[in-house]
Amino acid sequence: MRHVTRYRAYPSHAVEQRLFTGFARCTFVRNWCLENKVYRDSCLPKLKEEFPELKEVHSKVLQNVVQQIAHNLHALKRLKATGRKVGKLRKKWVHSMIYEQTGFKLTGNHLWLSKIGEMRIELSRAVPGTIKQIVVKHTPAHQWFVAIISETSDAPEPTAGTRAVGIDLNLENFSTDTEGKVFPHPHNVRKAAKRLRRAQKKLSRVVKGSRNRCKQRVRVARIHELVENWRDDFLHTWS
């Protein structure tokens, strides 16, 4: 059984800069593969000879970048085969890195990553089973998260119940079930609308390219992230 646990990370300034450098290297590999239409990780050894700075990134991380492109293209191909209108993959900036099987070590509440260094994480709950993947991600709100994918030998227990409950999603409330239990709508966006409107108005008035605009952009992103957290918490409680 596969488990995904997500933790806040607090890298030092030096580790943070190495993470940003790693993102830049992954971005280059991704966009180079799209531009040259190369979708196999066998291109990496030759690419590292041409661009030696790519050796600063763990090999599994770059392999996952190329494999993710191939996976996305396969998904688009399947959608197109069903008659769906699909676009194409575009060049973009990479904000995450995936370590798989090797290149990481978790000791207590400290995570060590190859070619990056050690960072402290908020280990709010124990990691179940054997760690298979580590995903390091940077959010627009300038926060760091580590997602740990692990596996256990436990198989999910089959459900043997015969009881059924009907759920109605309506306009007056979020949901009402056949037992009469009512979940009122949280109206998360409405609660944060005033703060978000003020923050976005201030962002539009700041000079583009300035340091103040960068700070204000983070403030706006944090409001969006707050609404997202409210929504996820409500859906988790509701389900």
Secondary structure, DSSP 8 states (H G I E B T S, - for coil): -EEEEEEEEE--HHHHHHHHHHHHHHHHHHHHHHHHT---GGGHHHHHHH-GGGGGS-HHHHHHHHHHHHHHHHHHHHHHHTT------------EEEEESSSEEEETTEEEETTTEEEEE---S---SEEEEEEEEE-TTS-EEEEEEEE-S-------------EE--SSSSEEETT--EE----HHHHHHHHHHHHHHHHHHS-TTSHHHHHHHHHHHHHHHHHHHHHHHHHHHH-
